[in-house]
């Protein structure tokens, strides 16, 4: 048997490719397998890797930058919006003025300042105490008018007017329909609501 590169007698077989070669054309492996160019992958592998990286990067940027088209960004999804009970914010007992940082208030605050001599304070005037709104009397089969109080929600109003054993959510939906309310959070203090008969 002859060497793959010359006409001399082959003395070894390449462990990698199986080619027969003489002592002049290799050591542990034949010269073809020991050539550094044979260890480098084809240019097609590099181009394919770069193309895959480019496509993957474009897809990643697209997914991060563009929000979903049907995302409901300002509230619960519309499929569960009627199930979620949102409370109306209750006003605090003492109104507080808010100012932006760096601005001074135009009116002095009523906070006590330490002094060495006590100054007589004016006698406080009687402030009316809030009284609980009496529960409305429900006359079966008759429509009622209700004035929205502070802290009321459509669901809490429906609970007041729902007879025992009836569905509160159905009553809330009926009140919303009777008053053309599309958003249950949009009721205002002092608003008059027509309560349908049950």
Steps between C-alpha positions, in 0.01 A plus 500: 500500500620844413491837677213728400746784421788312331591162352691375807389208708237602767611431855211643705125552484348832608283454809275787395431451130637147442740604221823302457819707507878472521730641769564812286131600488387496863562416862216391727260609224543550129604844368147572370348454847780699667448798267352795703264585214327164540418578867322827412131459413370606165407864435140382469495420872612853587250661265219280630589586861504872423166479318341311793639756747369790291152350464487413872603854595233655276230276650615579856496877438160476333354311797646746751412824321154437359228442763225251427231660284204399717658567840276674752754734659276705732296242688401141536427304183153565366407135550521539879432873537148439633627250756764727651367724776683830509444729795437869467775691680373646825591860581702556816347671804723806463577631153870546437649729240768350282786695350768405258854461637677835520179706521383677811142501617298817456307455826660436837458155645305441819774301670580617854831670551682477834490825697597599849178681588167329449264693279128465546343308219155581369230267612428245235170530329280200489539307182213286386570135555432278205198286555450164346266501207195300601454187301244565229170335543438259221150482369468186288395566141576874513797688350708714738743790468828489695760775551859375486688551828875517561655153484214345302568263216248364257530160666445639852192689380371182336551313830273751677217452254531128424233287669626203700591208278534704178821549302683822599695514172177477300359791701819703442470433127133606507587827680778568249264434209221717646741794541705451179819431699768333289782518756401403857785718633353815345227568757540830687406609853160674486397329177137385497453140390175338395468163671280266296221309672570143610 
